[in-house]
């Protein structure tokens, strides 16, 4: 009954009206409007992009001179555009050689199926956020921006500190389009400095991205 009611709520209806496949677009839109994450002409990497709402929004913002590159294990459900590139792959299988150029922004809406067990779901969310952050540190240009979804937990506070150490500005935000019962929020980093040394593959436990 909950899911059925949710389909009729404001953001879901608005997404359908405006041509986006999911309500999640309004999370990124709110963040972008407040913190100017994405600009015209940017190259932006979208991790966990399916079904494609963020990717479509990004492509509209960066315009013809920009590029929106999306990565996901699921297919996207948006029209193909000249400035969109889709890579069907797990983020854990990405390599630096997959990207010829660096990015002005990396955004991540990565998520896994929730189990209902809080510490398990929080742990999986942290793993995905850590991977997104690892990739961002490898592909962001100096001064670049980062957006990452994560579930609230004791561990998420430590993760936020890591992000804060690598950017001129960092902020936690819970967009209005997040479902009230959800533990998710977003971490924003602006002005990439890479002051924090990247962990070794063994420390990260996620090896295979850096060469």
Phi, psi and omega in degrees: 000323180298314181294323179296316178296322184298326181297337183264359184283170193305306187291327178295315179296318180295321179299315178298318181296322185265005173086020177257142183285349181208155181292344184301339180302328184283343172291309179295320181299316179296316179298314183294319180293327181279322191241005174051057183283321188240133180232162179302136179087354180290155165259123185234133177257124183248107182267129184074048193279339183293143006278356172126005182298313179296318182298319179294315178300315180300315181298325178290322182287318185281337177072190185295331182274351180260182180214134177246113181251122182248146179229131176194159176274346178257154178289150175271157185235048178230158178297141177289131178236157185299331183262015178248132172236129180245130178246114180273096185195154173289144178297336180285349178255003180287150176230154179302329181293347177289344184237119181283328184235161177279172185238148173279339179207145171234127179237144183224122172244029182301137177205158176238169178296130181281147181261342185092349176267112191304312186289330177290315180295320179294322180294319178293320178298318178297319179301316179292320179295319178298320179294317178300320180292320177300314179296315181302317180296334181275332188244352181283142170285154173305133182087000182288171185241155185220136174228133186214131175278143176204154176272143179294129176194176176297325181290330181294330177294321178292321178297319179301321179297322178297316179297315183302326181290344185252001183225153177294330183218136176221147185208146171261139179214143176241096183301156182298333183281355176290134179298138187305321184281349184285148177268002186283148170211178184235143175252131182244134172235128178238137178079070184296128180241337181057042178288329182277121181297140180293139179290158174290166179300323180292320180293318181289328183070014186228024190312163176118347179270307181286148180261000000 
